[in-house]
Amino acid sequence: MKNLLLLFFMVTSFSVFAQEVQVAEAEGARVQTATSNVNKRLFDGTESLEGRTVRKSIHQIYMEQGAQTNGLNSEEWIGATYYDLQTNGSGQNRVHADNEMNIRAVWTHHGQTEDSGFPQRGTGFNETVNSLAFPQDDGLKLETPRTGWPNITTLDDGTDVAVCHLPAAVNELVMLRRASGSTDWVETRIPTIVPSGLLWPQIASVGNKIHMICVSTPTGNDGMMYEGLNPALLYFRSDDGGDTWVISDKIIDGLGAPDASTTDDLNSGIGGDSYQLVADGDNVAIGIFDLSEDIRLVKSNDGGNSWEVKTVSALPFDDFTFSTIPYTPFDIGGIDPLGPGAGSVGDDTLSAAALSFLTSDGSGAVALDANGTAHVVFPQQYIACADTTQAAGAFTFFPLFGNMIYWNECTDTLARMNGVVNALDTNGDDALNFDNFDNLANHNGNMFIGMPSLEILADGRIIMSYAAAMEELIRDDATNTNPLQHYTHVWMTGSSDNGATWSEPLDIINPDLSLFGFLVNTTDAVFPNMHVVSDNQVAITYMFDDEPGLNLVGDDEMDPITSNTITMMTIDVEEILGVTDAPTMLCNLDVSTTAVTPEEFKFEVTPNPAVGLTTVNFELETREEVTIELYNVVGALVSQADLGNTSVGVHTQNIDVNNLSAGIYLVSLRAGDKVATQKLVVTK
């Protein structure tokens, strides 16, 4: 991980654009904290709800009366479910369009039931035929056993393929295939050698080739360690549409267990359901968004035969279990200037804000453009975990300090998308009126921005959807133990310039797009998932009801078991999002910078540690354009010196560190298309 950490800091910085509105009127609202634990059990389908009332939502009543529409930019109610948790983290590939623009969609389905164990849970399915409207949901599931977490894709020969998992003690993966022109789904099991079985699969297809990832069942879900990992991320590939698997149960190089003598098992592995898989041509990409590990991109350029692991955002520690070892701001490179501790001064070295660092909430998305370049988004979450009075694996987080982070392979730069936050100021008072995180419905990580989905059109326009709590829309019920909760809506935005700027985010749960506009203010919409259906359109599916939160997430509110509506929109990104012009040029990885060792340039930084002034020494064998950059350890660019076209020979460049806080920094030397990095310690 350390080599990856250095690579990350060599070429990563934050770019901040637009003034960010403040959250809540009350001073300090943004630094309110909550606690969680990375070792908690994930939902896998063994859950049950005891003592919850069962009721229909007003949306479901309208659906049963035949409410449905079809057409561009129109909401269609395509299905329903009483099992309301569709993911633990990153979204599965749950919507797919074929070459005729017919759309298939799947979701975790269960009809109305008094049995709190949801015994008939399975794959809900609906589709358009001959580009007509979705038919009325038949209320059935595709498979025989009780399953969950479905994904769907369509092969080039017209075969539809869905994969889901069997929960509880079985922990097997079910594959459902329907031949072109057939109405029958053939059900098989995907073989594995993993003793504890597999959970939370995701699939993507290219031609008739199927790529799949999943994880071994973790100990928190009654599984066991596998190859030193808890759990292990595993890759599968079928070259014949799922008849056989030429690669199975593969731990990708770079994702194996660290040195067992230095690693605490509680913090090695990839959390279930915290990843996403995409494929296009020979390019296959996996985004990993585990909040207790580095955020990573795992990519293959040869159809899954070989892989490279890149760090998108690095944690400041290696082999570290949360809340077992105390640390100081110095240990994490200083107080993050963009985090909740920004502005902390003096002796503030023990607060959670001062000790916080960037990660994800466990969700995120990845997409590939026409050049095969990977683009990544994830929710900004800051956490602190130095309090050893908490259980191992526990951490403190900041629910009201949310945003969305964008990254791509070419720039290798984290960009905070402040427009995502600013758009939530729906009453225009320059403040986000979320007074208390207890008023946030618990969907995914209890954050007020999350669950991103990402797609890229053929011409390079990037489209992102996500869920966000609404400051002005609340459910207030004096008879409820937690009477005030904010509704969540689905938002969309897009970029025409490779993520440099984004269109003004649009709340797509609005009277113009919704089937019944008068229900907008009592709609709680979550779990957006997208797929490109034409040169200018994306299909987006999401789930909603009229009660903030989820009944399966056991908060104090005790949400009833309520009918949820599965909805589809086909969005014209020009007309609705205003994303019109394509990028003038797509990123080309063939001209990106190559990381080299400091020895390549006889690159030294001395004195180190430094007080006041330090000197960069380097040597060039050929004339090159040279730039020296200084980053703090959270990736922010501190200073930059452009030395221009520099001659062959030995050179020196001074760096003034008088105005820098004590801490760890990274000095980056760029010469031509090569970059090398050294660590610098600044003392006072």
N, C-alpha and C positions, 0 to 999 in steps of 0.2 A: 504493500500500500504506500510506503514511503516514496518509492520511485514515482508512482502515479501522482502522489501529492505534489512532488516537485515539478513534474510535468505540467500539472494543472496551474501552479503558480507562475510558471515560466511565461505562459501566454494568456492568462486570465485577468480581467479587471472588471469592475462594475462600471456600467455607464448608466447614469441617472438622468432622466429627462422629465420635464414638467414638474410644477410645484405640486406637492402632495397635500391634500386636505388633511385636517386633523380629525382624529377619531374621538367623538364625544366632547361635550362641553367641559366635563369635569376634568380638572388637572390630573394627569397620571392615569387616565383611563386606558391608554394604550399599553401600559406596562402591568396591567392586571395579569395575574398568573393562574395557571391550573396545573395539575399534576396528572401524569399517566405513567404507563410502564410498557416497555417494549416486549416484555415476555408474556403478555396477556394472551389468552386464547383468542384465535381468530374465528370468525363465523364460518362454519363448514357445512351446516345443514343439520347438525345434531341438536340445535337449539329448540327450546319450547317455551311457550308463554303460559304461565299459570295465573289464573285469576284475572285475565284481561277480558274486557267486554269486546264483543264483535259487532261491528256496525258497517253499513254501507255509507260511502261518501256521496255527496250530492252529485259529484261528477259521474260516479258509477250509475246512479239512478238515471241520469240523462243518457248515458251510454246504452243502458238496457232499453231505453225508449227509442233507440235507433240513431242517436246523434253521431254523425259522421260526415266528413266532407272530403273532397279530393281536389287537388289543384296546386299549382305552384304557390309557395308562401302561405299555405293554409294548414291549419292544425287538423290532423286525423287521429281519432282515438282507435287504436288498432288492437288493443288487448287490455287485460286486467289481471291483477294478482293481489292476494291477501298476504303473501310472503314479500315483505317490502324491502329487504336488504339485497341490493343487486350486486354490490361489490364491497370488499374490505378496503380497497384502495384504488388502484389504477383500473380504468375501464376495460372490460373485455371487448373483443371485436364482435359486436352484437348486431350490426347492420351491414348488409352487403348488397351491391347492385350488379346485375349482369350486363352483358353488352347491349341488351335491348332496353336497358334502363328499368327493368323490373327489380323491385326491391324486396329483399327478405329480411326479416327481423326476428330475433329471439330474445327471451327474457326468462327469469326464474318465476315460474307460475305456480299459483295454488288458488283454487276456488274457495268460496266461503266455507268455513269449517268451525265447529266447536272444539275440535281436537287441537290443542295448543302445540302439538308436535309436528303439525303440517305433514301428515303421512303421505299425501299425494303430490308432494312438491316435484316439479319437473320442468321441462323445456316448453315454454309457450312459444308459438310460432304463428306468423302471419306473413302474407306476401301479396304483391300486386301481380296480376297476370295480364299480358298484352298491354302493359302500361295503363291499366284502368285503376279504379279505386281499390283500396284494401277492402276485402269483404268483412262482414261482421265476425268478430272473434268467436271461434267455436267452443271456447272454454275448455279445451282438451290439452293434453301434453303429448309430446312426440314419443317418449320412451316408456318402457314398462316399469323399471325400478324407480325409486325415489332418488332424484339427482338434483344438481344445482350448478350454477356458474357456467351457463352455455355460451358458446361462441359459434359463429357460422361463417362459411365462405362458399363460393361457387367455383368449381374447376372449369377449365377451358372446354371440356367435353360436356358441360351442362350439369354435371353431378353436383348436388348440394351436399355439403359436409358440415355436420355440427359435432362438437365435442363438449362434454360436460363431465362432472365427477360424481362418484358415489360417496356419500359422507359416512360418518360413523366408523365402525370397525372394518368396513370393506375397503374404502379408499382406493377404488379402481377408477379408471377413466373409461367412459362410454363414448363410442363413436357411432353417429347416426349418418347413414348415407342414403340419398335418394337419387336414382338415375334420372337423367334427362327425360322428361315426358312421363315419368312415373308418379304415382301418388303415394307409394309405399316407402317407408323408411326402414332400412335394414340396420339392425342394432348389433354391434360387436363390442368387444373389450380390447383396449390397447395393452399389449403385453409389457411387463416391466420386471426387472430383477430386484427392485427396491423392496426390502422386507416389510417396511411399514406402509407401503403403497404411496399413491400420488394424489395431489389435490391441486385445485385452482389452475386448470389448463388454459392456454391461449393458443389459437391457431391462426395462420395466414397461408395463403396459397399463391403460387406463380405457375401458370399453366396447369398441369395435373400434379405438380409437386406440392406437398403439404409440409410446412414447418410448424413445429409445436414446442412450446415450453410449458413447464409446470414445476412444482416443487415436491420433494419428499415430505411426507407427513411430519410436521414438527412435534416436538415433545409436548408443547402446550396443547396440541390437539390429539393427545394420546398416541403420538408416534414415537420416533426415536431418532437419535443422531444417525446420519448416513455419511460415510466417508469423512467423518470429522466435522460435518456441517449440520446446522440446525436452523432452518432446513437447507437442503441443497437445491439450487436451480439446475434443472435438467433439460437438455435439448434433444428433440426427436426430429427425424425427417423421413418422409415417405416419398418415393419417386413415382409411385404408381397409384396415386389417389387414395392411399390408405390400406391397400391390400397387404403390403409388407412395409417394414420399417428398416431402412438401410443404416440409420443411426438411431440409437435409442439409449435412454438413461445416461446421456453424455454430460459430464461436468466440464464446461468450457474452460480451456486453459486461461488462467488468470482469475478464475472464480472458485478455485479449490480451497481447501482448508489451510489457514496459515500454520506456522510452526506450532505444533501442539504444546511445546514446552513454554511458549510465551503468550498463548491465547486463552482467554476465558471463554468457555464454550457458550456462555449466555449471549455473547456478542459476535459470533461468527456464523455466517450464513446470510441468506436473503429472505426477508419476510414474505410469507405467502401473500399473493395478490397485490404485491407492490411493484409490479413490472408491466411492461407492454411490449408486444411483438408486432413488427411490421415487415413486409417483404415486397420487393419490386425488382424484377429481373434477377440478376445474380446478387443483388444487395439485400441483406437481411439485417435488421437492427432490433436490438432489445434495449429499452430504457429501464433502468433499475432505480427505484425511488425509496429505498428503505431509509427510514429516518435515523436509524442507528448505525448506518454505514455510509461510505462515500456514495454520492449520486453518480451513476456510471452509465456510459453508452457502450454496449457490446455489439460489435459489428463484424459481419462477414461480407467480403466482396466476391466470393466464389461459391455462392449458393449454400453456405453452411459447412464447408469443408474445413476452413480455417477462420480464426477469429482474432480480433484485436479489442482490448479493453481500454477505454479512455475514461478518465475522471472528468466529470462535468463540474462537480462541486465537492470539495474534499472536507471531511471532518478534520479538526486539528489534532486528532489522536490516532495512534495505531494500537490495536490489540487492547481496547479499553472497554470496560463494562460500566455503564452509567451508574453513578451514585455509589461507587466503591472506593474511589480515590479522589481526594480533594484537589483542586487546582486553582490557580490565580489567573487574572487577566493576562499577566505576562506569559503564562504557559500557552495561551491560545493566540499570542501575537498582539495583545492589546485589546482594548474595548472596540468592538466593531463600530465604525463610524456610521453605518447605515442601520444598525440594530437598535433594539429597545434601550440599550445602555448608552446610546449616543448622548453626549453632553455630560456624562458622569464625570465628576471631578473629585480631587482630594482623596479622601480615604475610602471612597466607594469601590471596594475591591471584593466585597463579599455578597453583594446583592445578586439576585438571579439575573437582573438586566445586565449588570457588568460582566457576568460570567457566561452570557449567552453567545451562541454561535449559530450559523446558518445551516439548515437542512431542509428536508421536505416533510410534509405531513403524511407521507406514505402513498400519495397519489402523484401522478404525472403522466405525460404523454410524449410519444416520439413519432415522427413522420419523415419520409424520404421524398426529396424533390427529384426532378427529372435527371439531374446529374448524379443521383445516388447519395447526395449529401444528407446527413441526418440533422434534423431540427428537434429541439427538446424544450418542453415547458414543464414547470412544476410550481406548486404553491410555496411561497416563501414562509418557512416556519423557523423561528428562533427558539432554541431550547437551552437550558442550563441543567447540569447534572453533577454538581460538585458536592451536593448535600449528602453526606454519608449516613445521616440519620434515616434516610429513606431506604426502601428495599433495593437490592441490586437490580438494575434495569430501569429504575424510576427516573423520571426527568420532569422538570418544570418547563412549561411552554407559555406562549403569549397569544391567546386566541384572538385578540383584537389588533395584533400587529401583523396583519396579513397583506399579501400582494401576490403577483404572479411574476415568475422569473423565466426569461427566454434565453436560449443558447443555441448556437449552431456550430458545426465542425469547422467552418472556414474562419470565423472570427474568434472562436474559442473564448468568447467573452460573455459573462453573465450580465444581462440587462434587466433591470427592474422595471416592470411595466406599470408605471404609476397611473396611467389612464384607467387601468382596471379598478383601482381604488377610487379615483376621482369620480368615475361614473356612478358610484353608489351614493353620491351626494344628491339624491333625487329631489330634495327640497331647496337646493341651491344656497344653503346657509354657510358653506365652506367648512362644514363639520359633519362627521359621520356620527349619527346619534345612536350609538351602541353603548349604553351606559354600563352594562355588566355582561360578562361573558356567559353568565347563567341564563341569559335571555337568548342565547344562540341555540337553535335546535341541533341535536347531536346527530349529524349525518355521517360525516367522514372526518375524524380527527377533531371534531368540535371547533373547527376554524370557520371564519365567516366568508372566506374565499377558498375554493378548492375544486376537485374533480375535473381537471382540464381534459379536453379531447382536442386533437390536432390533425388537420388534413392539409394537403398541398395540391392545388390544381395543376394540370399539365403544364400551364404556362408559368408556374412558380409562385402564384399568389397563395399566401398562407392564411388559413382559416382556423380560428381557435374558439371553442366554446368552453364554458365553465359554469359552476354554480356559485351564487353569491347571496348572502343574507340581505334582506331589504330593510333599510332603516325606517321607512314610513309604513311598512306593512307588518302588522303584528296581530297575533291572536291573544286576546285578553279575556280570561275567564276566571272570575272571582272564586268559582267553586273548585278550581284546579289547584293542586299543591304548588305548581310552578306556573302562575297565571299568565305571565307575559313572555311570549316567544315571538321572534321574528320569522316571517315566512322567507323561504328561499326561492329564487327564480333562476332561470337559465339565461346566460348572456352569451353574445357572440361578438367577435372582433376579427379584423384581418389586416394583413400587411402586403403591400405591393413592392417592398424594397428589401426583401430578405430579413425582415424583422427589425429594421432600423427605426421605423415608425409604424404605428397601428391606428386603424380607424377608430372613431369614437365607439366604445362598446354599446351594444344594443340589447336591451332586455326583450327577449323574444316572447316572453309571457306578457303580452300587451293586447289591448282590445282590438287592434287592427289585424293581428295574426291568430288570436285565439278563437276557438269555435264559439265560446260563449264569453264575450268580453266582460260581462258583469261578474264573472267568477274569478277574474284575475286577482283581485285583492285578497282572495281567500284560497290561493293556489300555492302549494308548496311543491316546487319542481326540482328534481335532483337527478343525478346519474346521466348527464348528457353523453351521447356517443354518436360519432359522425362517420360518414363514408361519402366519397366523391361519386356522383352519379352522372355528371356530364361535364363539359368544358367550363360551365359557369354555375353549376349547382352542387350543393351538398345536401345529403339527407341527414337529418339529426333526429335521434330518438331520445326520449327521456321518460321518467316516471313521475306522476304527481298525484296528490290527494288534497284534502282541505284541512289537514292537521300538520302543523310544523313538527318535524322530527320523524323518527321511525319507531314502530312498536318493537322491533327486534333489538334495538339498542337500548339497553336497560338503564335509562336515566331515571331521575326522581319523578318525572312527569307521569310515568305509566301510561304511555299512549295506547289507546285501544287498538285492537286488531281491525284495521280499516281497509276497505277496498281501495286499490291504487290503480290509476289509469296509465297504460303504456301508450305513448303518443309519438307520432311521426310528423315532421315537417320536411318539405323539400324547399330549401332556401336558395333563391337567386342572389348570389353574393354581390352583384352589381346593384340591383334594385333595392335590396333590403339592407345590406351592410355598407354600400358605397365603396366597395373594393373593386375598382374598375381597371386600372392600368397594371399590366404585368411588369415584373422587374426588367430593367434594361439588360441585365446580365445575371445569370445564376452563379452561385458560388462554384468554383472549380478547385477541388481538393488537390489537383495535380500541381498547383502553384503555391500551396500552403507552406508554412515554415516547418523545417525539420529540426527536431530537438537533438542536440549533441552534448557531449560531456564538456566540462570546463577545460579539460586538457586540449581540446581541439584548438583553442585560442590561447593556451597558457594563461587562462583567465583566473585572476586572484583579486580578492578584496582585502585590503589591509590598511590600518589595524582592524581587527575583528576579534572581540567586541570593540565597538567604536564609541568615542565621546567627541562630539563636535564636528569632526571631519574624518572621512575615510577616503581611500584612493582605490580606483579600479585600474588594474594593470592587465593588458592583453596584447597579443601579437597577431598580425595578419600575414598570411603568405600570399594573398592576392588583394588587390584594391577592391573595397566593398563599401556599400552604404551601411553606416553603423549607427545604432541607437542604443542608449543605455537607459533602462527603466527601473524604477524602484517601486515595489508593491508591498503593502502590509499583508499579513497572513490571511486576512479575510478576502483578499483578491482585489482590493482597491488600489488604483494607480496613485502613488504618492508624488513622484517626480519623474521627469523625462528629459534626457539630453540627446538631441539629434546632432551627431557629429558629422553628418554629411558623408560625402565620398572620401574615404579615408585610405591613406597610402599603405603600402607594404611596410612592415616593421613593427617596432615596439611602441606602445602608446599608453598614456595614463590619463585618467579623468577623475577629478575630485568630486565627492558628493558631500554636501553640507547636511548634517543630521542634527544641527542645533535645535531645530524647531520640532523634531520628532519625539513622540513619547517613547519611553523605554519599551523594548519588545523585540520580537523577531520580524525581520523583513526579508524579502527576496530581491536580489539584484539580477536583472535580466540583461544579457548582452546579445543584441541582434546584429548579425553581420551577413548581409545578403539574405539568402533563404535559410540561414541557420541561426539557432538561438541556443544559448547556454545560460545556466542559472546557478548562482551561489547564494547561500544563506548568510544574512548579516544580522548580528545582534547589536542593538543600540542600548547603551547604558547611560545613566545620569550620575 
